[in-house]
Amino acid sequence: MVRVVRFHQHGGPEVLRIENIDVPPPAPGEVQIRVRALGLNRAEVLLRSGSYIETPTLPSGLGLEAAGVVEAVGAGVDSFAPGDAVNVVPSLSMVRWPAYGELASFPAELVVQHPRALSFEAAAAVWMPTVTAYGALIEIATLRREDFVVITAASSSVGLAAIQIANQIGATAIAVTRTSRKRRALLGFGAAHVIASAEENLEGRLKEIAGPTGVRVVFDAVGGPIFGPLTATMSTGGILIEYGGLSSEPTPFPLFNVLSRRLTLRGYLMHEIVGDPARLEAAKAFVLAGLKSGSLQPVIAKTFPFDQIVEAHRFLESNEQFGKIVVTL
């Protein structure tokens, strides 16, 4: 019997329960991990609340990111052995491969032997943000040195990874955050400019920063009314990549901005990277090289012990964090 987190009904953080269950051995092609740390993600909030792209059968586990030590390997797995320190690229289904537990199994192709310099806490904070930002900025947008790139929800773990990748390429990162409370931290982290969207004129500030060149790449997690000012400041042929939907307000289609500037509005999930073996290997290589060089560094906002998973989810929903929330076991 091992401890896992499950929920028996949809709702707020309080529906999460720590339960003792029997966990089967790893299936063929899987690696079972003795989990030492978990990285929390908005996707888990959506699954828990009943608004995720997956519909679980209840009770359900959850969780996408983990780091720990290999406990056992399934048939056909010869690239890992018990005792290896590893971390996990998020899977295509947290219902099928939930991470929140003392033991968790994952497809072997998603398990990575992480650099020894990383702690388990740092390793659990690597893959969701970096692969998400990599796929959008490097693969889809083909970000260039001369580009201005707008990054909304900039203090999230994905936003911070995007700032690091923009700086690695040499592009100009414009961080958009709701209030000015995180301005100093974002500038210190490497954003070239910070705009507090609830306190400043977003369109005016973007035009002031980007000038007549305009913004070629927008990496947005919010949606809602900001589509108007964002697209109004984009360069001809620019691309807006939408990977979230944090706004509770309707998202208007900016028809005339799109027409006049010949813009691309592109929906994106990291699943398209994870689900393609060649793209997954390219993403792994990019991230591991960034970790080795120091250009990519996981940012941990706060850690919680496993017994405080409900409190960790409450903090996740508070929007107070700067970086990734990690749970330790």
N, C-alpha and C positions, 0 to 999 in steps of 0.2 A: 504494500500500500504506500502511495506517495501523495503528497499534498499538491493539489492543483486548484486553480481559480476557475469557477464556472458560474453561469447565471441561469436561473430557471424561468425568468421572465424578463421582458425588456423594461428598461427604466434607467434611473440615475445610478450613480456610483454605488449606492446602497444595495443594489441587487447582486453585486459581486459577492461570492461566497468562497471561502477556502474549504475544500473538501478532501477527504482521503478516498482515493480510488485505486483500483488495480490498473496499471499501465502495461499494455502488451509489449513484447519485445519488438525491436525494429523490423519492419517488413523488408522484403528484398529491395535493395537499392536505397535503403534508408540508413541514417546514422542517428543513434540515440545519445542524447547529451545529458549529463548531470549539470543542470543549469546553475550558474553562479550569478548571473545578472540578466535583467530584462530591460529593453528599451521600450518606452510607451509611445503610442502613436494615436493621432486623431481617428484613424480607421477603427481602432478598438472602441472608442467612444461611440462611433456610428453603429458598429455591430451590436454593442450592448444596448443601444437605444432603439434598435430596429430600423435604422435608416441606411444601412450599408448596402453595397452591391451584392453581397451574399445574404441569403436568408437561412439562418441556421435552424436545425432541429434542436429543440430545447430538451434537457439542459445542454448548454454549449460551452466549450472552452473558447479561448481567444488569445490573441497575441501574435506578433510577427517577428520580433527581434530578440535574439538570445545569444549569450556567450557562456561558455563553460568548458567542461572536460568530457571527451567521448567516453560513454559508458559501455556501449556495445555497437556493433555494426551488423547490418542485415546481409543476407546472401548477395554475393556479387560485388560487394564493396571492398576494394583492396587499397584505396587511397588514404584511409584513416584507420587508426588503431586505438583501442582503449588507452586512455591517459593523454591523448592529444588535446592540447588547448585549441579551441576553435570558436568561431562566431558564425552567424547565420545571415545570409541574404534573405530578406522576406520572401515567403512563398506566395504562390498564386491563391492559396486558400488557407486562412487561419482557422477555419472550421475543420478542415481536414488535418492540418498540422498546427494545432495551437501551441503557443510558446509558454504561456503562463503556468508553470509547474516545476516541481523539483526534477522531473525527468520529462524530456520532450524529444520526439523524433522528427526528422526532416529529410527531404530528398538529398542524397549525397552531393548532387551537383550544386546545391545551395550552401553547402558547408565549406568554410574557408579556414585554413590554418592561419591565425592572425599573428602579426609581428609580436615578438616577445616583449617589446617595449610597451605594448598596450596592456593596461589593466583590464580585468574582465568588465568593469564598469564602462571604460572607454570603448571596448570592443562591442558592447551591446548598443552603443550609440552611433555606430559607423554607417551601416549599410542602407537603411531606409533613406536618410537624408542625402547621402552622397550619390547613390544610384539614381534616385529621383532627379536630383539636380543635373547629374551627368547626362542622363538620357535626354532631358529637355534642352539643355544649353549646348552640349557638345554634339550629340547625334542629330537632333531635330533642327535646332536653330543654327548650327555650325558657327558658334560665337567667334567673333574676330576681335583683334586688338582695337580697331577703330570704333567698335560698337559702344553705344550707350545701351545698358540693359537695366530695366526696371524690375525690382524684386519686391513683391508685396509680401505681407506677413513675414517681414524680414528677420524678426527675432526668433522665429521658429527654427527648429533644427534644419529643416530643408532650406529655409531662407539663408541661414548662416553658411550652409554648404554651398549655396549658389554664389554668395559673396566671395567665398574662397576660390571657387572655380573661375569666376569672372576675373579676380585678381591674378590667378595663375595664367590666364590667357592674356591679360593686359587690357581687358575691356574696362569701361567705366561703370561701376556698380552704383545704382541709385536705389537706396533702401527706402521702402515705404512702410511706415508703421502708423498705428492709429493716433497715438499721442506722442508728445516730445519726451516722455519719461525715459525712453530707451535710446534717445538720440546719442548721448555721449558714449554709451556702450557700443552702439552700432558703428559710430565713427572710429572708436578705438579698435574695433574688430576688423576694420578695413573698408567699410563702405566709403565711397568717395563723396557721396551726398546722402542726406537723410531728409525725408519729407514726412511730417506728421499730418496725415490726411484729414483728421478731424479738426485740426487747428490752422491749416494752411490751405491756400488755393492750389489744389493738386495740378490742374492743367497749367496754371500760370507758372508755378515753380518748375514743372518739367520743361516748359518752353524756355524758361530762363536758363536752365542748366544745359539742355541739349541744343538750344539755338536752332538755326535753320536746318541743321543736319537732321534733327529729330531722333527719336528713339527707335532703333531697329528691332529690339527684342524686349518683350514683356513676359515675365514669368509670374503668373498670377494664381494665388490660392483663394481669392476672395470672391470674385464675381460681383454681382449687384450693380449699383449705380456708378461705380468707378469705371465701368467699361467706357462710358462717354469720354471723360477727361483723359483716360489712358490712350484710347485710340485717336483722340484729337491731336495728340502730340507725337504720333508715330511717323516714321519716314516712309516714303513710297516703297512698297514691297516688303514692309515690316511684318513680323510675325508675333502674335500674342498666343502664348501657350497657357492653357487653363488646366490646372491640375487639382483644383479644390472647389469649394463652394461654401466658404465660411459665412458669407453674407446671408442673412435671412430675408433680404429684400429681393424683388424680381431683378433679373439681369436684362436690361433692354438691349436689343440688337442695334448697334451703331451703324445703321445702313449707309449713310452718306460718307462717314469717315472710312468705312470699308471700301466703298466704291471709289471714292476720289483718290485714295492712297493705295488701292489694290492690295489690301491687307489680307493676311491669312490668320484666321482664328482657329486654333488647333487644340482639340481636347487631348489630354494625355494622362495615362496611368503608367506607373513603373512596371506594371504587369507585361507590357509589350517588350520590355528589355529582359525581364526575368524569364518570360516564356519562349524566348528565342535563344538557343544555345550559343550561337556565334556572338550575338549582341551581349549576352550575359558574360561571356569570357572577356570581351573587350571592356565591359564595365568593371569587372573584377581587376583587370590589369591596370586600368586607369586609376582606380581607387587605391590599390595597393602601392602603386608608384607614388601617388600623392601622399600616402601615409609615410612612406619611406623617406621622401624628400622633406616632409614637414609642411608642404603646401596645403594639405588637407589634415585638419585636426578636429576630432569630435569635441563638441562643447556640451558639457553636462550642467544643467541648471540646478538640479537638486536630486538627491538620492533618498529613497525610502526603503525600509525593510519590507520583506514579503508580507508580513502580517499587517502592514498598513497599506494594502493595495487599494482599499476604498479611499483613503486619504490621498494617495498618489493620483487617483483618477479625479478627485475633486480639484487638486492643484492643476492637473492637466487642463481642466475646463475653466480655470480661473483666468487664463491668458496672461498670467504674471511671469511666466518662465522666459528665460533667455537661453535657448538651446534645448537639449533633450532631458527628459525626466527618466531616471533609471531606478529600477527596483532591484535590490540585492537579496540573495538567498544564502 
